[in-house]
Amino acid sequence: MNWVKALLLLSVLLLGCADLATTNRILELGFGEANPFMQMAQAWFGVWWLIPKLGLTYLVIALLWRSENLSRIALVVAFCSTPVINNLVILAGAS
C-alpha cells in the first residue's frame, strides 16, 4: 500500500477519535449533539453511543481502503475534519 494512502486512512481514524473526544467534552458542558443520527444513537444506546460513531468511522476507512484515487481519499479526510473543527470552535466559545 502507498504510504500516502496509509497516512490518509490513519488520519480518518484519528479524526474519528478526535470527533468522539470533542463531542464528549461538549456533552459534558451541557450542550447537545447537532447530528440527528447521533442524537438517535445517544437515545438508543445511552453511554454506548460511541459504538455506532466509531463503527461509521471504520466503515469509511474500509470503503476508502478500496479506493485508488488519493485525491478523493484526501477530500474525504478533509470532510471528516469539519466536525472536529466545529467542535473545537464550540469548545473555544464555551470557555
N, CA, C and O atoms as CSV, one atom per row, in Angstrom:
chain,resi,resn,atom,element,x,y,z
A,1,MET,N,N,0.845,-1.185,0.000
A,1,MET,CA,C,0.000,0.000,0.000
A,1,MET,C,C,0.887,1.242,0.000
A,1,MET,O,O,1.956,1.259,0.610
A,2,ASN,N,N,0.442,2.238,-0.667
A,2,ASN,CA,C,1.108,3.525,-0.745
A,2,ASN,C,C,1.151,4.159,0.647
A,2,ASN,O,O,0.157,4.123,1.372
A,3,TRP,N,N,2.287,4.735,1.023
A,3,TRP,CA,C,2.404,5.325,2.359
A,3,TRP,C,C,1.513,6.554,2.505
A,3,TRP,O,O,1.066,6.854,3.613
A,4,VAL,N,N,1.243,7.271,1.420
A,4,VAL,CA,C,0.346,8.429,1.484
A,4,VAL,C,C,-1.076,7.963,1.787
A,4,VAL,O,O,-1.772,8.562,2.606
A,5,LYS,N,N,-1.494,6.906,1.131
A,5,LYS,CA,C,-2.826,6.355,1.378
A,5,LYS,C,C,-2.938,5.875,2.827
A,5,LYS,O,O,-3.953,6.109,3.484
A,6,ALA,N,N,-1.907,5.212,3.317
A,6,ALA,CA,C,-1.914,4.738,4.703
A,6,ALA,C,C,-2.017,5.913,5.672
A,6,ALA,O,O,-2.745,5.838,6.662
A,7,LEU,N,N,-1.300,6.986,5.395
A,7,LEU,CA,C,-1.353,8.174,6.243
A,7,LEU,C,C,-2.741,8.813,6.213
A,7,LEU,O,O,-3.245,9.265,7.241
A,8,LEU,N,N,-3.349,8.847,5.040
A,8,LEU,CA,C,-4.698,9.400,4.928
A,8,LEU,C,C,-5.717,8.543,5.691
A,8,LEU,O,O,-6.600,9.078,6.362
A,9,LEU,N,N,-5.595,7.227,5.587
A,9,LEU,CA,C,-6.508,6.347,6.314
A,9,LEU,C,C,-6.317,6.475,7.826
A,9,LEU,O,O,-7.288,6.461,8.582
A,10,LEU,N,N,-5.076,6.598,8.258
A,10,LEU,CA,C,-4.797,6.816,9.675
A,10,LEU,C,C,-5.385,8.151,10.126
A,10,LEU,O,O,-5.867,8.272,11.253
A,11,SER,N,N,-5.344,9.143,9.255
A,11,SER,CA,C,-5.924,10.446,9.582
A,11,SER,C,C,-7.424,10.351,9.809
A,11,SER,O,O,-7.960,11.002,10.706
A,12,VAL,N,N,-8.109,9.536,8.996
A,12,VAL,CA,C,-9.548,9.345,9.193
A,12,VAL,C,C,-9.807,8.733,10.574
A,12,VAL,O,O,-10.720,9.163,11.280
A,13,LEU,N,N,-9.023,7.753,10.954
A,13,LEU,CA,C,-9.181,7.131,12.267
A,13,LEU,C,C,-8.933,8.141,13.386
A,13,LEU,O,O,-9.711,8.217,14.337
A,14,LEU,N,N,-7.867,8.904,13.279
A,14,LEU,CA,C,-7.549,9.891,14.315
A,14,LEU,C,C,-8.597,10.995,14.383
A,14,LEU,O,O,-8.932,11.468,15.469
A,15,LEU,N,N,-9.116,11.406,13.227
A,15,LEU,CA,C,-10.170,12.419,13.221
A,15,LEU,C,C,-11.459,11.877,13.838
A,15,LEU,O,O,-12.177,12.610,14.518
A,16,GLY,N,N,-11.751,10.602,13.603
A,16,GLY,CA,C,-12.917,9.990,14.230
A,16,GLY,C,C,-12.787,9.972,15.741
A,16,GLY,O,O,-13.750,10.250,16.456
A,17,CYS,N,N,-11.600,9.645,16.226
A,17,CYS,CA,C,-11.363,9.639,17.674
A,17,CYS,C,C,-11.403,11.056,18.245
A,17,CYS,O,O,-11.918,11.268,19.342
A,18,ALA,N,N,-10.863,12.022,17.507
A,18,ALA,CA,C,-10.906,13.420,17.946
A,18,ALA,C,C,-12.339,13.931,17.978
A,18,ALA,O,O,-12.711,14.681,18.880
A,19,ASP,N,N,-13.142,13.533,17.002
A,19,ASP,CA,C,-14.551,13.919,16.989
A,19,ASP,C,C,-15.261,13.344,18.199
A,19,ASP,O,O,-16.060,14.026,18.841
A,20,LEU,N,N,-14.974,12.103,18.506
A,20,LEU,CA,C,-15.586,11.458,19.668
A,20,LEU,C,C,-15.193,12.178,20.960
A,20,LEU,O,O,-16.047,12.450,21.804
A,21,ALA,N,N,-13.914,12.483,21.114
A,21,ALA,CA,C,-13.426,13.138,22.334
A,21,ALA,C,C,-14.000,14.552,22.479
A,21,ALA,O,O,-14.428,14.940,23.566
A,22,THR,N,N,-14.009,15.313,21.392
A,22,THR,CA,C,-14.534,16.685,21.488
A,22,THR,C,C,-16.048,16.682,21.680
A,22,THR,O,O,-16.581,17.541,22.384
A,23,THR,N,N,-16.742,15.735,21.069
A,23,THR,CA,C,-18.191,15.634,21.267
A,23,THR,C,C,-18.497,15.285,22.717
A,23,THR,O,O,-19.419,15.850,23.306
A,24,ASN,N,N,-17.740,14.367,23.298
A,24,ASN,CA,C,-17.940,14.024,24.710
A,24,ASN,C,C,-17.738,15.239,25.604
A,24,ASN,O,O,-18.487,15.446,26.559
A,25,ARG,N,N,-16.736,16.033,25.295
A,25,ARG,CA,C,-16.469,17.241,26.095
A,25,ARG,C,C,-17.623,18.232,25.968
A,25,ARG,O,O,-18.030,18.848,26.953
A,26,ILE,N,N,-18.145,18.381,24.761
A,26,ILE,CA,C,-19.281,19.284,24.542
A,26,ILE,C,C,-20.495,18.802,25.328
A,26,ILE,O,O,-21.208,19.603,25.933
A,27,LEU,N,N,-20.726,17.499,25.319
A,27,LEU,CA,C,-21.859,16.947,26.065
A,27,LEU,C,C,-21.676,17.132,27.570
A,27,LEU,O,O,-22.651,17.365,28.284
A,28,GLU,N,N,-20.441,17.031,28.059
A,28,GLU,CA,C,-20.161,17.256,29.475
A,28,GLU,C,C,-20.466,18.693,29.881
A,28,GLU,O,O,-20.852,18.957,31.020
A,29,LEU,N,N,-20.290,19.621,28.938
A,29,LEU,CA,C,-20.563,21.031,29.226
A,29,LEU,C,C,-22.049,21.362,29.168
A,29,LEU,O,O,-22.449,22.489,29.460
A,30,GLY,N,N,-22.859,20.390,28.794
A,30,GLY,CA,C,-24.294,20.601,28.787
A,30,GLY,C,C,-24.883,20.943,27.434
A,30,GLY,O,O,-26.088,21.168,27.325
A,31,PHE,N,N,-24.069,20.987,26.419
A,31,PHE,CA,C,-24.572,21.227,25.073
A,31,PHE,C,C,-25.114,19.920,24.510
A,31,PHE,O,O,-24.880,18.851,25.075
A,32,GLY,N,N,-25.838,20.005,23.396
A,32,GLY,CA,C,-26.406,18.818,22.780
A,32,GLY,C,C,-25.699,18.451,21.491
A,32,GLY,O,O,-24.880,19.209,20.971
A,33,GLU,N,N,-26.026,17.293,20.996
A,33,GLU,CA,C,-25.492,16.788,19.725
A,33,GLU,C,C,-26.277,17.421,18.579
A,33,GLU,O,O,-27.508,17.438,18.608
A,34,ALA,N,N,-25.578,17.940,17.574
A,34,ALA,CA,C,-26.229,18.596,16.439
A,34,ALA,C,C,-26.664,17.593,15.367
A,34,ALA,O,O,-27.634,17.833,14.647
A,35,ASN,N,N,-25.954,16.481,15.265
A,35,ASN,CA,C,-26.257,15.484,14.236
A,35,ASN,C,C,-27.462,14.647,14.681
A,35,ASN,O,O,-27.403,13.986,15.718
A,36,PRO,N,N,-28.555,14.670,13.907
A,36,PRO,CA,C,-29.744,13.916,14.336
A,36,PRO,C,C,-29.527,12.409,14.408
A,36,PRO,O,O,-30.162,11.738,15.222
A,37,PHE,N,N,-28.648,11.864,13.577
A,37,PHE,CA,C,-28.363,10.430,13.642
A,37,PHE,C,C,-27.636,10.072,14.937
A,37,PHE,O,O,-27.917,9.042,15.549
A,38,MET,N,N,-26.707,10.923,15.346
A,38,MET,CA,C,-26.009,10.671,16.601
A,38,MET,C,C,-26.910,10.946,17.799
A,38,MET,O,O,-26.757,10.304,18.838
A,39,GLN,N,N,-27.855,11.893,17.675
A,39,GLN,CA,C,-28.848,12.090,18.738
A,39,GLN,C,C,-29.651,10.811,18.937
A,39,GLN,O,O,-29.908,10.393,20.067
A,40,MET,N,N,-30.042,10.199,17.830
A,40,MET,CA,C,-30.801,8.959,17.890
A,40,MET,C,C,-29.951,7.842,18.512
A,40,MET,O,O,-30.446,7.063,19.327
A,41,ALA,N,N,-28.680,7.770,18.128
A,41,ALA,CA,C,-27.786,6.755,18.697
A,41,ALA,C,C,-27.617,6.971,20.198
A,41,ALA,O,O,-27.581,6.012,20.968
A,42,GLN,N,N,-27.514,8.239,20.609
A,42,GLN,CA,C,-27.385,8.522,22.033
A,42,GLN,C,C,-28.645,8.130,22.788
A,42,GLN,O,O,-28.568,7.625,23.908
A,43,ALA,N,N,-29.802,8.361,22.182
A,43,ALA,CA,C,-31.066,7.996,22.834
A,43,ALA,C,C,-31.215,6.477,22.929
A,43,ALA,O,O,-31.691,5.961,23.940
A,44,TRP,N,N,-30.813,5.770,21.890
A,44,TRP,CA,C,-30.975,4.312,21.864
A,44,TRP,C,C,-29.929,3.581,22.691
A,44,TRP,O,O,-30.249,2.645,23.423
A,45,PHE,N,N,-28.661,4.018,22.571
A,45,PHE,CA,C,-27.564,3.269,23.180
A,45,PHE,C,C,-27.061,3.858,24.488
A,45,PHE,O,O,-26.265,3.223,25.179
A,46,GLY,N,N,-27.505,5.050,24.842
A,46,GLY,CA,C,-27.021,5.684,26.075
A,46,GLY,C,C,-25.524,5.956,25.996
A,46,GLY,O,O,-25.029,6.519,25.019
A,47,VAL,N,N,-24.813,5.545,27.045
A,47,VAL,CA,C,-23.369,5.810,27.085
A,47,VAL,C,C,-22.598,5.013,26.026
A,47,VAL,O,O,-21.436,5.312,25.754
A,48,TRP,N,N,-23.230,4.016,25.438
A,48,TRP,CA,C,-22.576,3.200,24.412
A,48,TRP,C,C,-22.776,3.761,23.002
A,48,TRP,O,O,-22.544,3.053,22.023
A,49,TRP,N,N,-23.205,5.026,22.886
A,49,TRP,CA,C,-23.439,5.633,21.580
A,49,TRP,C,C,-22.151,5.730,20.764
A,49,TRP,O,O,-22.201,5.898,19.545
A,50,LEU,N,N,-21.010,5.627,21.422
A,50,LEU,CA,C,-19.733,5.725,20.711
A,50,LEU,C,C,-19.508,4.532,19.783
A,50,LEU,O,O,-18.717,4.629,18.844
A,51,ILE,N,N,-20.187,3.412,20.026
A,51,ILE,CA,C,-20.010,2.237,19.165
A,51,ILE,C,C,-20.485,2.516,17.739
A,51,ILE,O,O,-19.735,2.248,16.800
A,52,PRO,N,N,-21.709,3.048,17.532
A,52,PRO,CA,C,-22.078,3.353,16.150
A,52,PRO,C,C,-21.238,4.475,15.544
A,52,PRO,O,O,-20.993,4.489,14.338
A,53,LYS,N,N,-20.800,5.411,16.376
A,53,LYS,CA,C,-19.972,6.513,15.860
A,53,LYS,C,C,-18.633,5.976,15.355
A,53,LYS,O,O,-18.203,6.326,14.256
A,54,LEU,N,N,-17.979,5.141,16.137
A,54,LEU,CA,C,-16.714,4.559,15.695
A,54,LEU,C,C,-16.934,3.522,14.595
A,54,LEU,O,O,-16.083,3.347,13.722
A,55,GLY,N,N,-18.069,2.839,14.639
A,55,GLY,CA,C,-18.394,1.897,13.561
A,55,GLY,C,C,-18.492,2.593,12.228
A,55,GLY,O,O,-18.041,2.066,11.211
A,56,LEU,N,N,-19.076,3.768,12.225
A,56,LEU,CA,C,-19.151,4.545,10.988
A,56,LEU,C,C,-17.758,4.962,10.525
A,56,LEU,O,O,-17.478,4.963,9.326
A,57,THR,N,N,-16.898,5.309,11.454
A,57,THR,CA,C,-15.516,5.662,11.103
A,57,THR,C,C,-14.815,4.472,10.455
A,57,THR,O,O,-14.136,4.627,9.440
A,58,TYR,N,N,-14.973,3.304,11.028
A,58,TYR,CA,C,-14.340,2.111,10.449
A,58,TYR,C,C,-14.932,1.756,9.093
A,58,TYR,O,O,-14.218,1.270,8.215
A,59,LEU,N,N,-16.218,1.992,8.911
A,59,LEU,CA,C,-16.834,1.765,7.604
A,59,LEU,C,C,-16.241,2.692,6.549
A,59,LEU,O,O,-15.961,2.266,5.429
A,60,VAL,N,N,-16.050,3.953,6.906
A,60,VAL,CA,C,-15.438,4.907,5.979
A,60,VAL,C,C,-14.023,4.458,5.623
A,60,VAL,O,O,-13.634,4.512,4.456
A,61,ILE,N,N,-13.257,4.020,6.608
A,61,ILE,CA,C,-11.892,3.552,6.352
A,61,ILE,C,C,-11.907,2.342,5.425
A,61,ILE,O,O,-11.095,2.252,4.503
A,62,ALA,N,N,-12.825,1.414,5.666
A,62,ALA,CA,C,-12.905,0.215,4.823
A,62,ALA,C,C,-13.250,0.576,3.382
A,62,ALA,O,O,-12.694,-0.001,2.447
A,63,LEU,N,N,-14.151,1.515,3.201
A,63,LEU,CA,C,-14.505,1.938,1.842
A,63,LEU,C,C,-13.353,2.673,1.165
A,63,LEU,O,O,-13.099,2.479,-0.024
A,64,LEU,N,N,-12.660,3.516,1.922
A,64,LEU,CA,C,-11.525,4.249,1.354
A,64,LEU,C,C,-10.362,3.315,1.025
A,64,LEU,O,O,-9.598,3.581,0.097
A,65,TRP,N,N,-10.227,2.240,1.766
A,65,TRP,CA,C,-9.166,1.261,1.536
A,65,TRP,C,C,-9.220,0.745,0.109
A,65,TRP,O,O,-8.189,0.484,-0.509
A,66,ARG,N,N,-10.436,0.602,-0.408
A,66,ARG,CA,C,-10.636,0.050,-1.750
A,66,ARG,C,C,-10.350,1.066,-2.849
A,66,ARG,O,O,-10.161,0.692,-4.006
A,67,SER,N,N,-10.317,2.341,-2.496
A,67,SER,CA,C,-10.111,3.387,-3.496
A,67,SER,C,C,-8.633,3.511,-3.858
A,67,SER,O,O,-7.753,3.340,-3.014
A,68,GLU,N,N,-8.388,3.805,-5.111
A,68,GLU,CA,C,-7.014,4.035,-5.572
A,68,GLU,C,C,-6.758,5.512,-5.873
A,68,GLU,O,O,-5.636,5.890,-6.210
A,69,ASN,N,N,-7.794,6.350,-5.755
A,69,ASN,CA,C,-7.687,7.763,-6.083
A,69,ASN,C,C,-7.340,8.553,-4.816
A,69,ASN,O,O,-8.201,8.788,-3.969
A,70,LEU,N,N,-6.077,8.958,-4.697
A,70,LEU,CA,C,-5.625,9.641,-3.489
A,70,LEU,C,C,-6.288,10.994,-3.296
A,70,LEU,O,O,-6.510,11.413,-2.160
A,71,SER,N,N,-6.607,11.681,-4.372
A,71,SER,CA,C,-7.235,12.992,-4.219
A,71,SER,C,C,-8.647,12.848,-3.648
A,71,SER,O,O,-9.081,13.691,-2.862
A,72,ARG,N,N,-9.353,11.814,-4.025
A,72,ARG,CA,C,-10.686,11.595,-3.451
A,72,ARG,C,C,-10.593,11.177,-1.994
A,72,ARG,O,O,-11.420,11.585,-1.177
A,73,ILE,N,N,-9.606,10.375,-1.662
A,73,ILE,CA,C,-9.410,9.991,-0.264
A,73,ILE,C,C,-9.086,11.235,0.562
A,73,ILE,O,O,-9.602,11.401,1.667
A,74,ALA,N,N,-8.234,12.106,0.027
A,74,ALA,CA,C,-7.884,13.341,0.732
A,74,ALA,C,C,-9.103,14.239,0.913
A,74,ALA,O,O,-9.226,14.915,1.934
A,75,LEU,N,N,-9.990,14.252,-0.054
A,75,LEU,CA,C,-11.212,15.036,0.059
A,75,LEU,C,C,-12.089,14.506,1.195
A,75,LEU,O,O,-12.673,15.286,1.947
A,76,VAL,N,N,-12.178,13.194,1.316
A,76,VAL,CA,C,-12.954,12.602,2.413
A,76,VAL,C,C,-12.297,12.923,3.755
A,76,VAL,O,O,-12.994,13.192,4.733
A,77,VAL,N,N,-10.979,12.899,3.810
A,77,VAL,CA,C,-10.271,13.257,5.047
A,77,VAL,C,C,-10.590,14.703,5.428
A,77,VAL,O,O,-10.836,15.004,6.596
A,78,ALA,N,N,-10.584,15.586,4.445
A,78,ALA,CA,C,-10.921,16.985,4.711
A,78,ALA,C,C,-12.354,17.100,5.220
A,78,ALA,O,O,-12.633,17.870,6.140
A,79,PHE,N,N,-13.254,16.338,4.622
A,79,PHE,CA,C,-14.644,16.351,5.063
A,79,PHE,C,C,-14.768,15.824,6.496
A,79,PHE,O,O,-15.564,16.340,7.281
A,80,CYS,N,N,-13.991,14.812,6.831
A,80,CYS,CA,C,-14.028,14.245,8.190
A,80,CYS,C,C,-13.466,15.211,9.231
A,80,CYS,O,O,-13.753,15.074,10.420
A,81,SER,N,N,-12.677,16.175,8.795
A,81,SER,CA,C,-12.105,17.132,9.744
A,81,SER,C,C,-13.099,18.221,10.132
A,81,SER,O,O,-12.911,18.879,11.155
A,82,THR,N,N,-14.145,18.425,9.349
A,82,THR,CA,C,-15.069,19.528,9.640
A,82,THR,C,C,-15.801,19.386,10.976
A,82,THR,O,O,-15.941,20.388,11.677
A,83,PRO,N,N,-16.279,18.190,11.373
A,83,PRO,CA,C,-16.919,18.120,12.694
A,83,PRO,C,C,-15.947,18.414,13.839
A,83,PRO,O,O,-16.326,19.010,14.848
A,84,VAL,N,N,-14.707,17.995,13.675
A,84,VAL,CA,C,-13.707,18.247,14.719
A,84,VAL,C,C,-13.446,19.750,14.838
A,84,VAL,O,O,-13.394,20.293,15.941
A,85,ILE,N,N,-13.284,20.407,13.706
A,85,ILE,CA,C,-13.063,21.860,13.718
A,85,ILE,C,C,-14.264,22.566,14.329
A,85,ILE,O,O,-14.101,23.473,15.146
A,86,ASN,N,N,-15.468,22.159,13.943
A,86,ASN,CA,C,-16.676,22.753,14.506
A,86,ASN,C,C,-16.729,22.545,16.018
A,86,ASN,O,O,-17.057,23.471,16.759
A,87,ASN,N,N,-16.411,21.345,16.474
A,87,ASN,CA,C,-16.412,21.065,17.911
A,87,ASN,C,C,-15.389,21.933,18.651
A,87,ASN,O,O,-15.660,22.429,19.745
A,88,LEU,N,N,-14.224,22.110,18.048
A,88,LEU,CA,C,-13.190,22.943,18.677
A,88,LEU,C,C,-13.634,24.411,18.762
A,88,LEU,O,O,-13.345,25.096,19.743
A,89,VAL,N,N,-14.325,24.878,17.744
A,89,VAL,CA,C,-14.852,26.250,17.765
A,89,VAL,C,C,-15.877,26.398,18.890
A,89,VAL,O,O,-15.875,27.391,19.617
A,90,ILE,N,N,-16.752,25.396,19.023
A,90,ILE,CA,C,-17.759,25.430,20.104
A,90,ILE,C,C,-17.077,25.413,21.461
A,90,ILE,O,O,-17.454,26.164,22.360
A,91,LEU,N,N,-16.080,24.564,21.610
A,91,LEU,CA,C,-15.366,24.487,22.901
A,91,LEU,C,C,-14.620,25.784,23.208
A,91,LEU,O,O,-14.573,26.220,24.358
A,92,ALA,N,N,-14.039,26.395,22.183
A,92,ALA,CA,C,-13.332,27.664,22.398
A,92,ALA,C,C,-14.309,28.753,22.810
A,92,ALA,O,O,-13.982,29.588,23.653
A,93,GLY,N,N,-15.502,28.757,22.228
A,93,GLY,CA,C,-16.506,29.748,22.599
A,93,GLY,C,C,-17.109,29.508,23.963
A,93,GLY,O,O,-17.592,30.442,24.602
A,94,ALA,N,N,-17.086,28.264,24.421
A,94,ALA,CA,C,-17.683,27.935,25.717
A,94,ALA,C,C,-16.760,28.258,26.872
A,94,ALA,O,O,-17.209,28.328,28.016
A,95,SER,N,N,-15.483,28.457,26.602
A,95,SER,CA,C,-14.555,28.693,27.721
A,95,SER,C,C,-14.242,30.138,27.920
A,95,SER,O,O,-13.478,30.486,28.820
